[in-house]
Amino acid sequence: MTRTRRRTAAPTTPTRRRERGDVPGWVLITLMTAGLVAALWVVAEDQLVSLFQQALSSVAP
């Protein structure tokens, strides 16, 4: 019976490792996205604030 358990348990271990995903890749994508948003905010802050205020004033009664 222990041989059967070893045979059934062995295939699940590599599958779990593959399903884990590419964590460093997702971290890099998140950091790069945050960097791009920060860079765009620095360049276009005045325009973004103006656009946001215009959008709020057009919705408010």
N, C-alpha and C positions, 0 to 999 in steps of 0.2 A: 504494500500500500504506500510506502514511502517513495517508491520509485514513481508511482503514478502522480503523487503530489509534486515531485521535483519536475516531472515532465510538463505538467500543466502550469506550474509557477514560473518556469524559465521564460516562456515566450512573453509573459506580461511585463517583465522588467524592461526589455529594450523598447517596448511600445510606450511605456510611461515616460521614458527618457525622451523619445521623439515628440510626444505630445506636449512636452513642457514649453516648447516655443523658443524663440530667439530673444531672450530677455535683453542682452546687451544691445541688440539691434533696435528694439523698441525704446530703450532708454536714450539711445543716440538720436532717434527720430524725434522724440519728445523734446530733448534739449535743443536740437536744431530748429524745431518749430517755435519754441519759446524765444530763441535768439532772433529768428526772422520777425516775429511779432514785435519784439523790443526795438529792433532796428527800424522797422516801418513806423512804429510809434514815435521815435525820435525825429524821423524825417518829416512825417506828416501830422504832427500833433495838432497844429492849429486847424488844419482842414478837417481832421477827424472830430475835434471838439465842435467845430462849427456845424458839421453835418449832423452830429448827434443832437445838438441844440435845435436845429431846424426840424429834425424828425420829431422831437418831443413837442415842440410848439405847434406842429401841424396836427398832432393827435389830441392835444389838450383842448377841452371845450372852451 
